[in-house]
Each structure stands twice: as C-alpha cells, then as structure tokens.
C-alpha cells in the first residue's frame, strides 16, 4: 500500500502518529512530493521510534520487528540530512 499523492492534513497527521499505516516503505516518505523536509523527518523519526520499540520488545522475548526496515529508515533520515 503506497501512499497516494495528494496527502491531506488528516493523512499527514495519521502518518505522524503511525507511519506504517500510511506508507509502505521509508523511501516513499523520503520522496513524497506533498511533504516538507521537516514533515518527512518527523514521520521517519516516529517510524524509527516505533521500530526501535519493536526491537526492544524482541530482545525481551516478544515477536520482533524488521531490522532491515529500521536500517532503511535510518538511511532515509541520513539522505534528508537529519542529524541524531
């Protein structure tokens, strides 16, 4: 499910709260024409936090996330010039 062009304010708000519900992959966020650089970074940071929390849960014996996805998020943030 790739995000459609023409994201409205409600879609952007939803993406900021739950990026995976709006975007398939981090690169779609990175390249989306309707998002400002700051919005892209905000969405990707949230996604990074979500995936990091899943990894922590996996370390505690719960079902894990996708470490490749986390790496893709970090790379997209780097390409956008986001600093830690």
CNS distance restraints for C-alpha pairs under 8 A (distance, minus, plus):
assign (resid   1 and name CA) (resid  22 and name CA) 7.68 0.50 0.50
assign (resid   1 and name CA) (resid  23 and name CA) 6.75 0.50 0.50
assign (resid   1 and name CA) (resid  24 and name CA) 5.60 0.50 0.50
assign (resid   2 and name CA) (resid  22 and name CA) 7.35 0.50 0.50
assign (resid   2 and name CA) (resid  23 and name CA) 5.46 0.50 0.50
assign (resid   2 and name CA) (resid  24 and name CA) 5.26 0.50 0.50
assign (resid   2 and name CA) (resid  25 and name CA) 7.81 0.50 0.50
assign (resid   2 and name CA) (resid  28 and name CA) 7.25 0.50 0.50
assign (resid   3 and name CA) (resid   7 and name CA) 7.88 0.50 0.50
assign (resid   3 and name CA) (resid  22 and name CA) 5.73 0.50 0.50
assign (resid   3 and name CA) (resid  23 and name CA) 5.15 0.50 0.50
assign (resid   3 and name CA) (resid  24 and name CA) 7.29 0.50 0.50
assign (resid   3 and name CA) (resid  28 and name CA) 7.30 0.50 0.50
assign (resid   5 and name CA) (resid  32 and name CA) 7.35 0.50 0.50
assign (resid   5 and name CA) (resid  33 and name CA) 7.34 0.50 0.50
assign (resid   5 and name CA) (resid  34 and name CA) 7.00 0.50 0.50
assign (resid   6 and name CA) (resid  34 and name CA) 6.36 0.50 0.50
assign (resid   7 and name CA) (resid  11 and name CA) 5.62 0.50 0.50
assign (resid   7 and name CA) (resid  12 and name CA) 6.43 0.50 0.50
assign (resid   7 and name CA) (resid  34 and name CA) 6.50 0.50 0.50
assign (resid   8 and name CA) (resid  12 and name CA) 6.31 0.50 0.50
assign (resid   9 and name CA) (resid  13 and name CA) 6.14 0.50 0.50
assign (resid  10 and name CA) (resid  14 and name CA) 6.11 0.50 0.50
assign (resid  11 and name CA) (resid  15 and name CA) 6.07 0.50 0.50
assign (resid  11 and name CA) (resid  22 and name CA) 7.39 0.50 0.50
assign (resid  12 and name CA) (resid  16 and name CA) 6.21 0.50 0.50
assign (resid  13 and name CA) (resid  17 and name CA) 6.50 0.50 0.50
assign (resid  14 and name CA) (resid  18 and name CA) 5.90 0.50 0.50
assign (resid  14 and name CA) (resid  19 and name CA) 7.17 0.50 0.50
assign (resid  14 and name CA) (resid  21 and name CA) 7.76 0.50 0.50
assign (resid  14 and name CA) (resid  22 and name CA) 7.28 0.50 0.50
assign (resid  15 and name CA) (resid  19 and name CA) 4.22 0.50 0.50
assign (resid  15 and name CA) (resid  20 and name CA) 7.43 0.50 0.50
assign (resid  15 and name CA) (resid  21 and name CA) 6.93 0.50 0.50
assign (resid  15 and name CA) (resid  22 and name CA) 5.61 0.50 0.50
assign (resid  15 and name CA) (resid  23 and name CA) 7.60 0.50 0.50
assign (resid  15 and name CA) (resid  43 and name CA) 6.29 0.50 0.50
assign (resid  16 and name CA) (resid  42 and name CA) 6.71 0.50 0.50
assign (resid  16 and name CA) (resid  43 and name CA) 4.84 0.50 0.50
assign (resid  16 and name CA) (resid  46 and name CA) 6.64 0.50 0.50
assign (resid  17 and name CA) (resid  43 and name CA) 7.80 0.50 0.50
assign (resid  17 and name CA) (resid  46 and name CA) 7.14 0.50 0.50
assign (resid  18 and name CA) (resid  22 and name CA) 7.29 0.50 0.50
assign (resid  18 and name CA) (resid  46 and name CA) 7.57 0.50 0.50
assign (resid  18 and name CA) (resid  47 and name CA) 7.27 0.50 0.50
assign (resid  19 and name CA) (resid  23 and name CA) 5.92 0.50 0.50
assign (resid  19 and name CA) (resid  43 and name CA) 6.20 0.50 0.50
assign (resid  19 and name CA) (resid  44 and name CA) 7.51 0.50 0.50
assign (resid  19 and name CA) (resid  46 and name CA) 7.20 0.50 0.50
assign (resid  19 and name CA) (resid  47 and name CA) 5.81 0.50 0.50
assign (resid  20 and name CA) (resid  24 and name CA) 6.23 0.50 0.50
assign (resid  20 and name CA) (resid  25 and name CA) 7.66 0.50 0.50
assign (resid  20 and name CA) (resid  47 and name CA) 7.25 0.50 0.50
assign (resid  23 and name CA) (resid  28 and name CA) 6.57 0.50 0.50
assign (resid  23 and name CA) (resid  29 and name CA) 6.85 0.50 0.50
assign (resid  24 and name CA) (resid  28 and name CA) 7.12 0.50 0.50
assign (resid  25 and name CA) (resid  29 and name CA) 7.29 0.50 0.50
assign (resid  25 and name CA) (resid  69 and name CA) 7.80 0.50 0.50
assign (resid  26 and name CA) (resid  30 and name CA) 6.34 0.50 0.50
assign (resid  26 and name CA) (resid  44 and name CA) 6.90 0.50 0.50
assign (resid  26 and name CA) (resid  69 and name CA) 7.92 0.50 0.50
assign (resid  26 and name CA) (resid  72 and name CA) 6.48 0.50 0.50
assign (resid  26 and name CA) (resid  73 and name CA) 5.43 0.50 0.50
assign (resid  26 and name CA) (resid  76 and name CA) 6.55 0.50 0.50
assign (resid  27 and name CA) (resid  31 and name CA) 6.14 0.50 0.50
assign (resid  27 and name CA) (resid  72 and name CA) 7.73 0.50 0.50
assign (resid  27 and name CA) (resid  73 and name CA) 7.85 0.50 0.50
assign (resid  27 and name CA) (resid  76 and name CA) 6.38 0.50 0.50
assign (resid  28 and name CA) (resid  32 and name CA) 5.83 0.50 0.50
assign (resid  29 and name CA) (resid  35 and name CA) 7.87 0.50 0.50
assign (resid  29 and name CA) (resid  40 and name CA) 5.94 0.50 0.50
assign (resid  29 and name CA) (resid  43 and name CA) 7.61 0.50 0.50
assign (resid  29 and name CA) (resid  44 and name CA) 7.39 0.50 0.50
assign (resid  30 and name CA) (resid  40 and name CA) 6.06 0.50 0.50
assign (resid  30 and name CA) (resid  76 and name CA) 6.26 0.50 0.50
assign (resid  30 and name CA) (resid  77 and name CA) 7.99 0.50 0.50
assign (resid  30 and name CA) (resid  80 and name CA) 7.38 0.50 0.50
assign (resid  35 and name CA) (resid  39 and name CA) 5.75 0.50 0.50
assign (resid  35 and name CA) (resid  40 and name CA) 6.10 0.50 0.50
assign (resid  36 and name CA) (resid  40 and name CA) 6.22 0.50 0.50
assign (resid  37 and name CA) (resid  41 and name CA) 6.22 0.50 0.50
assign (resid  37 and name CA) (resid  80 and name CA) 7.15 0.50 0.50
assign (resid  38 and name CA) (resid  42 and name CA) 6.11 0.50 0.50
assign (resid  39 and name CA) (resid  43 and name CA) 6.10 0.50 0.50
assign (resid  40 and name CA) (resid  44 and name CA) 6.05 0.50 0.50
assign (resid  41 and name CA) (resid  45 and name CA) 5.90 0.50 0.50
assign (resid  41 and name CA) (resid  77 and name CA) 6.42 0.50 0.50
assign (resid  41 and name CA) (resid  80 and name CA) 7.36 0.50 0.50
assign (resid  41 and name CA) (resid  82 and name CA) 6.80 0.50 0.50
assign (resid  42 and name CA) (resid  46 and name CA) 6.27 0.50 0.50
assign (resid  43 and name CA) (resid  47 and name CA) 6.25 0.50 0.50
assign (resid  44 and name CA) (resid  48 and name CA) 6.00 0.50 0.50
assign (resid  44 and name CA) (resid  73 and name CA) 6.32 0.50 0.50
assign (resid  44 and name CA) (resid  76 and name CA) 7.81 0.50 0.50
assign (resid  44 and name CA) (resid  77 and name CA) 6.79 0.50 0.50
assign (resid  45 and name CA) (resid  49 and name CA) 6.18 0.50 0.50
assign (resid  45 and name CA) (resid  77 and name CA) 7.82 0.50 0.50
assign (resid  46 and name CA) (resid  50 and name CA) 6.19 0.50 0.50
assign (resid  47 and name CA) (resid  51 and name CA) 6.16 0.50 0.50
assign (resid  47 and name CA) (resid  73 and name CA) 7.38 0.50 0.50
assign (resid  48 and name CA) (resid  52 and name CA) 6.01 0.50 0.50
assign (resid  48 and name CA) (resid  70 and name CA) 6.22 0.50 0.50
assign (resid  48 and name CA) (resid  73 and name CA) 6.25 0.50 0.50
assign (resid  48 and name CA) (resid  74 and name CA) 7.26 0.50 0.50
assign (resid  49 and name CA) (resid  53 and name CA) 6.14 0.50 0.50
assign (resid  50 and name CA) (resid  54 and name CA) 6.39 0.50 0.50
assign (resid  51 and name CA) (resid  55 and name CA) 6.25 0.50 0.50
assign (resid  51 and name CA) (resid  65 and name CA) 6.57 0.50 0.50
assign (resid  51 and name CA) (resid  66 and name CA) 7.56 0.50 0.50
assign (resid  51 and name CA) (resid  67 and name CA) 7.96 0.50 0.50
assign (resid  51 and name CA) (resid  69 and name CA) 7.87 0.50 0.50
assign (resid  51 and name CA) (resid  70 and name CA) 6.07 0.50 0.50
assign (resid  52 and name CA) (resid  56 and name CA) 6.27 0.50 0.50
assign (resid  52 and name CA) (resid  70 and name CA) 7.37 0.50 0.50
assign (resid  53 and name CA) (resid  57 and name CA) 6.23 0.50 0.50
assign (resid  54 and name CA) (resid  58 and name CA) 6.22 0.50 0.50
assign (resid  54 and name CA) (resid  64 and name CA) 5.90 0.50 0.50
assign (resid  54 and name CA) (resid  65 and name CA) 5.41 0.50 0.50
assign (resid  55 and name CA) (resid  59 and name CA) 6.32 0.50 0.50
assign (resid  55 and name CA) (resid  64 and name CA) 5.74 0.50 0.50
assign (resid  55 and name CA) (resid  65 and name CA) 5.78 0.50 0.50
assign (resid  55 and name CA) (resid  66 and name CA) 7.92 0.50 0.50
assign (resid  55 and name CA) (resid  67 and name CA) 7.56 0.50 0.50
assign (resid  56 and name CA) (resid  60 and name CA) 6.48 0.50 0.50
assign (resid  57 and name CA) (resid  61 and name CA) 6.54 0.50 0.50
assign (resid  57 and name CA) (resid  62 and name CA) 5.29 0.50 0.50
assign (resid  57 and name CA) (resid  63 and name CA) 7.17 0.50 0.50
assign (resid  57 and name CA) (resid  64 and name CA) 6.69 0.50 0.50
assign (resid  58 and name CA) (resid  62 and name CA) 4.63 0.50 0.50
assign (resid  58 and name CA) (resid  63 and name CA) 5.34 0.50 0.50
assign (resid  58 and name CA) (resid  64 and name CA) 4.24 0.50 0.50
assign (resid  58 and name CA) (resid  65 and name CA) 7.21 0.50 0.50
assign (resid  59 and name CA) (resid  64 and name CA) 7.76 0.50 0.50
assign (resid  66 and name CA) (resid  70 and name CA) 6.66 0.50 0.50
assign (resid  67 and name CA) (resid  71 and name CA) 6.29 0.50 0.50
assign (resid  68 and name CA) (resid  72 and name CA) 6.27 0.50 0.50
assign (resid  69 and name CA) (resid  73 and name CA) 6.26 0.50 0.50
assign (resid  70 and name CA) (resid  74 and name CA) 6.31 0.50 0.50
assign (resid  71 and name CA) (resid  75 and name CA) 6.19 0.50 0.50
assign (resid  72 and name CA) (resid  76 and name CA) 6.14 0.50 0.50
assign (resid  73 and name CA) (resid  77 and name CA) 6.26 0.50 0.50
assign (resid  74 and name CA) (resid  78 and name CA) 6.23 0.50 0.50
assign (resid  75 and name CA) (resid  79 and name CA) 6.20 0.50 0.50
assign (resid  76 and name CA) (resid  80 and name CA) 6.31 0.50 0.50
assign (resid  77 and name CA) (resid  81 and name CA) 6.38 0.50 0.50
assign (resid  77 and name CA) (resid  82 and name CA) 5.28 0.50 0.50
assign (resid  77 and name CA) (resid  83 and name CA) 7.83 0.50 0.50
assign (resid  78 and name CA) (resid  82 and name CA) 5.54 0.50 0.50
assign (resid  78 and name CA) (resid  83 and name CA) 7.17 0.50 0.50
